[in-house]
Amino acid sequence: MQVAVAYADLAQQVWLRIEVPEAATLEQAIIQSGILRQFPEIDLTERQVGIFGKLAKLDATLKPGDRIEIYRAITADPATVPRRVMDDDDDDD
């Protein structure tokens, strides 16, 4: 079955379509994709992963067409970054 593996670091985004066995897990697909060789800084014991934007465990069984995502660590504390608020009047300029 075909699935996709997606990862983005600060410099580039990678989207790989790969063929995996029917009973493949999320971790097996990530390893098979070769993305860990391309980005050796990815440590699956520390990174969160998901399928279509929802957190998932490495042993989750995949379905055809799933998009596996490897998430980066947060580099800014959301509590300390000011929220950018758009005023409705900004669109009228």
N, C-alpha and C positions, 0 to 999 in steps of 0.2 A: 504494500500500500504506500501511497505517497503522502509525506508530511513535509512541513517546512520548519527550519530552525532559524530564529532571528536573534541578532545581538548587535548592539551599537555601543561603541566606546566614544570618547570625545572626538576622535579623528575620522571615524568611518562607521558605516552601517553595513551589516552583512545579512543577506537573506538567502538561505540555501534550501533548495528542494531536493529531498532525498527519498529513496525507496527503502522501506524497512519491512521486516517480517510482520505478519498479521498480529502477533502477540507482543510486539515490541513495547518497551517501556520508554518513558520520557528520557531517562538516563541513557539507555541503549541508543536511542536516536541521536542524542547530543554527541555521544562518543563516536558513533558511526559517521556523523557529519564531518568530522575532522576539525570542528571549530575550536576544540581545546588545543590543538596543535597550532592553529592560527593565532589564538589569543591565550598564551600560556598563563596569563594573570587570572584567568577564570578558575576559581576554586569552587567546585560544586558543593563542597561541604559548608561553604560560607555564603554563596550566592543564592538568592531566591530565584525560582523558575516558575513558569506558568504556561497555561494553554489558553490562547485567545484572551489574554488580559486577566485571567483568574489564576491565583496562586495554586500550584499543584505540587505534589510530592514526586521525587525522582522515580518512584516505583509505580507511578500512575500508568495505566495501559492506554495506549494511543488509539485513536480512531482515524480512518482515512480523511485526509485533508486538514488535520490538526496543525495549528501554528504554535510551535514551541518557542517560548521567549525566555531569554536569560537576562535577568535584570541586573543593572549596575547598582552599586552602593550609592546611597544618597550622599552628595557632597556638600549640601547646605542644609542647615537645620531649618525646616519650614516655620518653626516658631519664631525664628529671629529674622527671617526675610520679610520685608514689608510686602503686603499684598498690593498688587497693582489693580486699581479700581478705575474702570472707564466710566466716564460720565456720558449720559445719552446725548448731551449737547456736543460732544467731541466729534460726532459724525457729521455735523452740519457745517463744518468749516469749508 
